[in-house]
Structure formats: structure tokens, C-alpha cells
Amino acid sequence: MEQQESMERFPGLTESQIFDLAELGMSVLNISSSENLVSELMYVSKEVLCSESDIAEKTRYCVSDLMGIAICIHDFGNKIKKL
């Protein structure tokens, strides 16, 4: 990603912060294969949503974020496979 594109895509972040974010993303992917990570994130989301306590209501934004991350990782994995 070009520097200008990075700055437009992540407004308000410095170049160093964008680099740190990319390193964090790569570290997460290295922990486990992307397929396993997506499965685990979806499992956690399902468990929270199906919980009989009021945790689902209290954490709905967190669950939404987890599912968004899972989708991004899945899409990224598909792009890598095409390369």
C-alpha cells in the first residue's frame, strides 16, 4: 500500500501507527491459520449471542466487531490465495 493511500485509508493515524497496526495484523495471522482464526472468532460470537445471560445485550458491539474482524480476515485470506 502506498503511503498516500495508507494515510487516506486510516485518517488520523501516523505512519508509525499504521505500520504498528500492520505488524499486529501479521502477528495475529501467524498465531493460527486464517481459517482457524475465523472459525474461532465466529464460535466466540455465537456463544456470546446464544448465552442465556444478559451478556449478549451488553456486548453486542463487541460481537459485531468480532464478526467484522472475522470477515476481514476471511477476505484477506482469499486475496492471498489468489496471488
Backbone torsions as a table, in degrees:
resi	resn	phi	psi	omega
1	MET	NA	131.3	179.2
2	GLU	-69.4	156.7	-177.5
3	GLN	-60.1	-44.3	-179.2
4	GLN	-62.6	-42.7	179.0
5	GLU	-63.0	-40.2	178.8
6	SER	-62.2	-44.3	-178.1
7	MET	-67.2	-34.5	177.8
8	GLU	-72.9	-38.1	-177.2
9	ARG	-73.7	-31.3	-179.6
10	PHE	-124.1	68.6	-178.1
11	PRO	-63.3	141.9	178.8
12	GLY	90.7	-9.6	177.5
13	LEU	-101.2	144.6	175.7
14	THR	-79.2	166.8	178.2
15	GLU	-59.8	-39.5	179.2
16	SER	-64.7	-40.4	179.5
17	GLN	-66.4	-38.8	177.9
18	ILE	-63.9	-41.8	177.9
19	PHE	-62.5	-44.0	178.8
20	ASP	-62.2	-39.7	178.0
21	LEU	-63.8	-41.7	177.9
22	ALA	-64.7	-41.2	177.5
23	GLU	-63.0	-40.5	177.8
24	LEU	-62.3	-43.8	178.2
25	GLY	-59.8	-43.3	178.8
26	MET	-66.1	-37.3	178.1
27	SER	-63.8	-42.4	178.6
28	VAL	-61.2	-44.3	-179.7
29	LEU	-66.5	-30.0	179.0
30	ASN	-76.1	-19.9	178.8
31	ILE	-63.2	-40.8	-176.0
32	SER	-153.5	161.7	176.1
33	SER	-64.4	152.7	-176.6
34	SER	-61.2	-34.1	179.1
35	GLU	-64.1	-42.8	179.0
36	ASN	-66.4	-40.3	-179.1
37	LEU	-64.6	-43.1	178.1
38	VAL	-61.6	-45.1	179.6
39	SER	-59.9	-44.5	-179.1
40	GLU	-66.0	-41.5	178.6
41	LEU	-64.0	-40.6	178.7
42	MET	-68.0	-37.5	177.9
43	TYR	-62.5	-46.7	179.1
44	VAL	-61.1	-44.2	179.5
45	SER	-59.5	-44.9	179.9
46	LYS	-62.4	-44.6	-179.1
47	GLU	-62.2	-40.7	179.2
48	VAL	-66.3	-45.5	-179.1
49	LEU	-64.3	-33.4	-177.7
50	CYS	-89.9	0.3	-179.0
51	SER	-62.1	142.5	180.0
52	GLU	-82.1	-6.7	177.8
53	SER	-89.8	-177.4	-179.6
54	ASP	-86.2	15.1	-178.0
55	ILE	-64.5	-32.0	-178.6
56	ALA	-61.8	-43.8	-179.7
57	GLU	-67.2	-40.0	-178.1
58	LYS	-70.7	-25.4	-174.5
59	THR	-116.6	20.2	-175.1
60	ARG	-60.4	-36.0	178.7
61	TYR	-70.2	-36.2	176.6
62	CYS	-64.3	-43.3	178.7
63	VAL	-63.4	-41.8	177.7
64	SER	-60.4	-41.7	177.7
65	ASP	-65.3	-42.1	178.0
66	LEU	-59.5	-43.5	179.6
67	MET	-67.5	-37.3	176.4
68	GLY	-63.5	-41.0	177.7
69	ILE	-63.9	-43.1	179.2
70	ALA	-60.0	-42.5	178.8
71	ILE	-63.7	-43.8	179.2
72	CYS	-62.0	-43.3	179.6
73	ILE	-64.7	-41.0	178.3
74	HIS	-61.9	-47.4	179.5
75	ASP	-63.0	-40.7	178.7
76	PHE	-63.1	-43.1	178.5
77	GLY	-60.4	-39.9	178.0
78	ASN	-65.6	-38.5	179.3
79	LYS	-66.2	-40.2	179.8
80	ILE	-63.7	-41.8	-179.0
81	LYS	-62.6	-31.4	-178.9
82	LYS	-75.3	-19.8	-179.3
83	LEU	-77.1	NA	NA
